[in-house]
Amino acid sequence: MFIYLIVNHVTGKYYVGQHKGSNLKQYLQKKFYEADHKLSASSRIYRSMRKHGREVFTIHALLSDVQTRTELNQYERDFITFLKSKTPSMATTSAVAARVFRDHTLKKHAKKSPKHPEKCGSAQRSRKISL
């Protein structure tokens, strides 16, 4: 399960979300399909996808290998709050801020799980997936 960041490189806007599957690239393709077929016409990201096209969007894993839905929901709320992704004036991406928050979150998670520190390191590092 992932917390992801979808970035529109034309507008600089970004969208934080969660995905319970294992393939973010495939998930983004599904989002494009839904946008193209107007399966959720009122969604801001779908409107942006229809307006700007597929080639201007990238998806990035901010956090991976989240084990429970409760954790996934909390991490998503934390990233949205930290990155201010619901604030219209915050329309530019901040990859540095995302990395700082990710590192902070990993440290916080490692403190909660001292019995399994190996699970809090490389398995949860973010990786960039570009299309």
C-alpha positions as CSV (number, residue, x, y, z in Angstrom):
1,M,0.0,0.0,0.0
2,F,1.3,3.5,-0.9
3,I,0.9,7.1,-0.2
4,Y,1.6,8.8,-3.5
5,L,2.0,12.3,-5.0
6,I,0.7,13.0,-8.5
7,V,2.3,16.1,-10.0
8,N,1.1,18.3,-12.8
9,H,4.3,19.7,-14.2
10,V,2.5,22.4,-16.2
11,T,0.5,24.0,-13.3
12,G,2.8,22.8,-10.5
13,K,-0.2,21.5,-8.6
14,Y,0.1,18.2,-6.8
15,Y,-2.3,15.7,-5.4
16,V,-1.7,13.4,-2.4
17,G,-3.5,10.1,-2.2
18,Q,-3.4,6.5,-1.2
19,H,-3.3,3.3,-3.2
20,K,-3.9,-0.1,-1.7
21,G,-2.4,-2.0,-4.6
22,S,1.2,-2.7,-5.6
23,N,1.7,-0.9,-8.9
24,L,1.6,2.9,-9.0
25,K,2.3,3.2,-12.7
26,Q,-0.8,1.0,-13.5
27,Y,-2.8,2.9,-11.0
28,L,-2.0,6.2,-12.7
29,Q,-3.0,4.7,-16.1
30,K,-6.4,3.8,-14.5
31,K,-6.7,7.4,-13.3
32,F,-6.2,8.6,-16.9
33,Y,-8.8,6.2,-18.2
34,E,-11.3,7.4,-15.6
35,A,-10.5,11.0,-16.5
36,D,-10.9,10.3,-20.2
37,H,-14.2,8.6,-19.7
38,K,-15.5,11.2,-17.3
39,L,-16.1,8.6,-14.6
40,S,-15.7,11.3,-12.0
41,A,-16.3,14.6,-13.7
42,S,-16.2,16.7,-10.6
43,S,-12.7,15.6,-9.5
44,R,-10.1,18.3,-9.7
45,I,-7.4,16.0,-10.8
46,Y,-9.5,14.4,-13.5
47,R,-10.4,17.9,-14.9
48,S,-6.7,18.7,-14.9
49,M,-5.8,15.4,-16.6
50,R,-8.4,16.1,-19.4
51,K,-7.2,19.7,-19.8
52,H,-3.4,19.1,-19.8
53,G,-3.0,15.5,-21.1
54,R,-1.1,12.5,-19.7
55,E,2.4,13.6,-20.6
56,V,2.5,16.4,-18.0
57,F,1.8,14.1,-15.0
58,T,4.1,12.0,-12.9
59,I,3.4,9.8,-9.8
60,H,5.8,9.4,-6.9
61,A,5.6,7.0,-4.0
62,L,6.0,9.1,-0.8
63,L,5.7,6.1,1.4
64,S,5.4,2.4,0.6
65,D,4.7,-0.9,2.4
66,V,2.2,0.6,4.8
67,Q,0.7,-2.4,6.5
68,T,-2.7,-1.4,7.7
69,R,-5.6,0.8,6.4
70,T,-5.5,2.8,9.7
71,E,-1.9,3.7,9.1
72,L,-2.5,4.4,5.4
73,N,-5.4,6.8,6.3
74,Q,-3.3,8.6,9.0
75,Y,-0.2,8.9,6.7
76,E,-2.4,10.3,3.9
77,R,-3.9,12.9,6.3
78,D,-0.4,13.8,7.6
79,F,1.0,14.3,4.1
80,I,-1.9,16.4,3.0
81,T,-1.5,18.6,6.0
82,F,2.2,18.8,5.8
83,L,2.3,19.6,2.0
84,K,-0.8,21.8,2.2
85,S,-2.1,20.0,-0.9
86,K,-5.7,21.3,-0.2
87,T,-4.5,24.9,-0.1
88,P,-5.0,26.6,-3.5
89,S,-2.2,29.0,-2.9
90,M,0.3,26.2,-2.5
91,A,0.3,25.4,-6.2
92,T,4.0,24.5,-6.6
93,T,5.5,21.2,-5.8
94,S,8.0,20.8,-3.0
95,A,10.0,17.7,-3.5
96,V,12.3,18.8,-0.7
97,A,9.4,19.2,1.7
98,A,8.1,15.7,0.7
99,R,11.5,14.1,1.3
100,V,11.9,15.9,4.7
101,F,8.4,14.8,5.7
102,R,9.0,11.2,4.5
103,D,12.3,11.0,6.5
104,H,10.6,12.4,9.6
105,T,7.7,9.9,9.2
106,L,10.1,7.0,8.8
107,K,12.0,8.0,11.9
108,K,8.7,8.3,13.8
109,H,7.6,4.9,12.5
110,A,10.9,3.3,13.5
111,K,10.5,4.5,17.0
112,K,7.1,2.8,17.2
113,S,8.5,-0.5,15.9
114,P,11.8,-1.1,17.7
115,K,11.4,-4.9,17.3
116,H,11.6,-4.7,13.5
117,P,13.8,-1.7,12.6
118,E,14.7,-3.4,9.3
119,K,11.1,-2.9,8.1
120,C,11.3,0.9,8.6
121,G,14.3,1.5,6.3
122,S,14.8,0.6,2.7
123,A,11.3,-1.1,2.3
124,Q,9.6,2.3,2.9
125,R,11.9,4.5,0.9
126,S,10.1,6.4,-1.8
127,R,10.9,5.8,-5.4
128,K,10.0,7.8,-8.4
129,I,7.8,6.4,-11.2
130,S,7.7,8.4,-14.3
131,L,5.6,7.8,-17.4
